[in-house]
Amino acid sequence: MDQETNLKRIRSEISRLDQELLQILNRRAGLSLEVGSIKSQSKDNVFKPFREKEVLNGLAQKNPGPLPDEHLRSIYREILSSSRSLQQPQKVVYLGPEGTFSYFAGVEYLGHSAKFTPKNSLEDVFRAVDTREAELGIIPLENSMQGSVGQSLDMFLKFEVFIHAEVFFRISHFLLSRETEMGAIKKIYSHPLALQQCSTWLRANLPGVEVIPDESTARAASRASTEPGTAAVGHQKLTKFYELNVLGNSIEDIPDNWTRFLVISAHPPEAGNREKTSLLFSVLDRPGSLVSALEVLSRKGINMRKLESRPLRAEKWRYVFFADVECDLTAGDYASVLKDLEDNCYYMRVLGSYPHGPQILA
Ligand SMILES: C=C(O[C@@H]1C=C(C(=O)O)C=C[C@H]1O)C(=O)O
């Protein structure tokens, strides 16, 4: 068989498989709609990250290749995104404008079928979720280099929203500009955290160039697209939004730079065999009270992954702790632990239990 005939045969086989895939995808969508109508009768949550993880891991375990696991997962994230949106349109709010790291983390994790709507502040993101203007919100919680985003923690005190999922998103910065040469750059704009994360590279490669903090990486890119002689630091994909050139690749000082984002909703997630739980608590004002609260957890062999203290803003010089533990504290088996914690605390609130989140490199 000559090459051309062979190619024709392969392409017609691909087209036949595409038709099969189309039928199968529609059968899957039909079943998902059935699940959706059962959920709407029982007012159940549409987004089930634990079930989605089960679906993804089940497929990855049986994947014979040559399709790489990462491709399989990203294809499936879109199938799951469509499935959720068919059950109920999914409005997702994030700290905008379009093109921030929150935006890209949200789109990569929740897929393109959700309707992403930017908000001007983290407070507006929490408010839109709390008032049910949006089904879901995506918020940055902490960065592997710079620690917690204090404002996100504070907003959990102000709004009674719940954590449904976490996702770890690789943060890699690019120097973006309308200019084609570094020599033409007189000013650099970006979010202060992005500028800090790239400070060594910027000092070495653009010494003496004015560095100007901006509200977000996306806004900085928009400025750089209109002001000659300027550059922005941000996500590589901003080149497509604002027709910018890349003048520096992966310019972050520590290459293994990750941000942990949370998916929040106004409804509590269901209990079960989730791997993590986040909680807020404030201890009594007496010696040993923090130790007693922590002992409740350690007696049960519960591993704590994070403990952060924040000012309880309504009452000066009092503090609240934000903790992550490695178990499902909302599961029935832990009812006595929750009760003991409550007894040892001045205030205690479970923010949600959820599966260990995926790491996304995009
Ligand atoms: C179909 C469901 O709803 C959503 C979509 C899923 C899917 O398409 O596999 C899985 C979990 C949910 O986020 C379900 O709950 O089973």
The ligand as an SDF file (V2000), in Angstrom:
LIG
                    3D

 16 16  0  0  0  0  0  0  0  0999 V2000
  -22.4720   12.6380   37.3030 C   0  0  0  0  0  0  0  0  0  0  0  0
  -22.3400   13.2110   38.5160 C   0  0  0  0  0  0  0  0  0  0  0  0
  -22.1920   14.6000   38.7510 O   0  0  0  0  0  0  0  0  0  0  0  0
  -20.9950   15.3350   38.5370 C   0  0  0  0  0  0  0  0  0  0  0  0
  -20.3300   14.8360   37.3230 C   0  0  0  0  0  0  0  0  0  0  0  0
  -19.5820   13.6750   37.3810 C   0  0  0  0  0  0  0  0  0  0  0  0
  -19.3130   12.8680   36.1430 C   0  0  0  0  0  0  0  0  0  0  0  0
  -19.6740   13.3110   35.0730 O   0  0  0  0  0  0  0  0  0  0  0  0
  -18.7660   11.7570   36.2630 O   0  0  0  0  0  0  0  0  0  0  0  0
  -19.1000   13.2620   38.6180 C   0  0  0  0  0  0  0  0  0  0  0  0
  -19.3650   13.9510   39.7590 C   0  0  0  0  0  0  0  0  0  0  0  0
  -20.1340   15.2000   39.7770 C   0  0  0  0  0  0  0  0  0  0  0  0
  -19.2700   16.2990   39.9360 O   0  0  0  0  0  0  0  0  0  0  0  0
  -22.3700   12.3840   39.7440 C   0  0  0  0  0  0  0  0  0  0  0  0
  -22.5540   12.9230   40.8260 O   0  0  0  0  0  0  0  0  0  0  0  0
  -22.2210   11.1500   39.5960 O   0  0  0  0  0  0  0  0  0  0  0  0
  1  2  2  0
  2  3  1  0
  2 14  1  0
  3  4  1  0
  4  5  1  0
  4 12  1  0
  5  6  2  0
  6  7  1  0
  6 10  1  0
  7  8  2  0
  7  9  1  0
 10 11  2  0
 11 12  1  0
 12 13  1  0
 14 15  2  0
 14 16  1  0
M  END
$$$$
